[in-house]
């Protein structure tokens, strides 16, 4: 009898202690254990690495393989963009040189000629369609001649010849009378293409940020769920001990012990399932930032909640202004318009004018100079209407691009609206949750008082406390859902909510 009374008192004290623990705001266990290793056998224990939400997101963006691939691809695009810019506007210099030796041998003479030549060329393109080119060149030669008679050397002579350096300049300009300046268009297309690449890169980083935050939240929930299941298992174990003592003392029917055993086994399976699920989540959590699986980490961030006061109309307007993928669609319309113009101008006359000047260094009193001015016209006036078909194709492509832009605009409005409704739904549930939790706390207090008066069973006390724990876990799930919905809404409008509406 004394054993039964002692067990009952111990169970009640533990139940009261657990209940007081969960009467406060729910907390999340932040320590992430290492797999299934018994911590007590670790000598010395490996210190856990603290990681906050912001630190984890930054680490994912800087260290994850997906982010590194994204950055590497964008770097390659940047090099291509810079190369195209220089190709359209940067000067080019080239130098050439040659040397040779020629020997001419006959019965009466033996001549050896050494010659050398070099040139320097400049090519400078301009965005307005002009091309400037210049060349400076010169050459020298030296001849050694031996005169022979009956195979014997009779005399030797040396001659030297130098072609004075010459300079030539030429400039050619496409005249934008019938067609536009193609080089200027290429410059603009290159800039617009790079803007698309930049927007896509930033959008990819936003997506990586969103996924990292979601995984951090999942790790927090998994840890909290495991902690709740372990607390429930403790209650089931205590209840099993009490039920066994009561049955042995003849105070309870054997069926109560069977129920306690079933409840204990069920809670054991739940704890094991929660531990495996948590380990899977943590494995993904660590793998994303290349942390070894045997290194424990500590999640230091807590879930935040602040009542949301946002206007759906403001969010939608902001999204249409800041969504990077929507801006890319607008740029694609512009690129389609440029392509249509280029197609229309294919068979138009091409008019260009040019001028050149050449001067040789004077070898006497004269000054040899050469001037030239020219103009050219080319016109492909008949191609069996092949280009007309291409123009029609470009028109259809332009219309499709505009329709795609409108479809995306409508899709963004719908996405933002759905994300807003999801955030508002979670916000309302959190706002109403405090009253539900207060009722659960009052229920625990009432059941405990009835148990002390002999009106309820100890199992009723544990049931009430387990419900309170489940409510705490539900509250944490609501917090996670709220933060995920808030982050996703920020992704849908193109900027984090706290940055968009400061």
Phi, psi and omega in degrees: 000320179295324179296317180296316181296320179296317180296319180296317180295319179297316179298320180293319179297317179295319179298318179294321179295317178295321180295318179294328178297320183267008176277351177266183177297142182296140177242160183248126174293124188262347183281127180261111182289160179272104177046231181245026183285138177288114185297329183294339181270356182273111182231112351280164180289141178283123180295137180286142178270116180288135179224121174270171180298314181295321179294321180293316179297317179297320179295321178297316182292328184267337189238335185295147182295324179296316179293321179295320177297319179298315180294320180296318179296320179293325178297320176297320177296322179296319178297318179297319179297314179294322178298320178294320178299316181290326179296330183272338188227342188275144178286159177231135177240138178220143180234139178229148178209152180210152176217150182207157174230129181238134178240129179237112186243128177228183183291330184249356182209157176219109186242134176238125181242124174254125181229153179212146177214155179208156178208150177236126184240143178236137175226122183231110175272155178232149182296334182278010174097006180265155177225123178251131178224146180212151181219133173240130185217159177196163181208155177222155175210145179225131184239129176252121184238126175250131178261133185243148174218118183054036177083000181252145180287124179254326180201161177227144180218150179231132177234146182231135181226135179227125172274117184300146180304140177240150181232130177228138179231143176215148179223133179230136186230125173283133183264119183279062180265310181259335180226166177277174179279112185294323182294322177295321177294319178298322177298315181292319179297323178295318178295317180294320178297322179290326175298320177298315180296319179295316179297319179295320178297312179297323178294321177296320178295323176297320178294319177297318176301314181297315180295321180295317178298318180298319180293323177297316178298318180298322178296319178298315181295319180298317178296317180294320179296319178297318179298318179295316180296324178293321177295320177295324177295322176299317179297318180295324179292317177296317180297323178296317179296318180293317180297319179297317179295320180293321179293318179295329179275358180077018181269343181224157178285151180302334180298331178294323177293320178298318178297319180294321179295317178298316180297321181294314180297321178297317179293327176298315179296322179295320178296316180297317179296319179295321179294317179295317179297319179295318179297322178296317179296318181291327177298314176295322180301313182285321184298329183296328180248018174061037174269130178304145185294335182272004179264117180285147177231159179237122179274116188261346183278149176248156177288136181251145176221131173218133181307137184266127176232083183233149178261130180299319181296318179296321179296317181294317178296320179296320180297319180292338179270329190246346180297121185292322179291330176289322175297323177297322178295323176295320179295323179298325176297316178298318179296323177294323177295320178295318179296324178295318178298318180297322179294320180294331185269000185301316184261015177275158179298142178248116183246132178216156179227153182209166178211149179219156180215135179224136179223137175252144177297130185292136174258352177215202181287342180282163181230093184289120178227150179226127176245148177206138173230140183210163176218150181220151179222130175229142185210114173268090190270354178213122178224029180060031177061029176293316181291331177299322177293323178294323177297318178298321178296318179294325177296317178297318179298320179295316179297320178296323179294321178293320177295321179297322177298316180293320177299319179292322177300314179295320179298321179296317179299319179291316180299315180296319179297315179295319177296324178294317179296321178296318179294317179295323178297314179294322179298318179294321180295320178293320180297325180274352187287328184301322179292321178296318180292324177297321177296321179294321178295318178296324179294319178299316180297320180292316180295322178296319179294319178295325178294319180296333179268001177083015182266339179231163179269163178296328179297330177293325177296314180295322178299316179296320180291322178296322177297323178294320177296318179296325176295321177298318178294322177296322178297318178296320177299322178295319178298317179296316179299321179296313181293322177295317179295322179293316179296319181294321177297321175297322177295323182290330179267351175100353181208150177301144184304316183293337178271333184284325185232071178281000000 
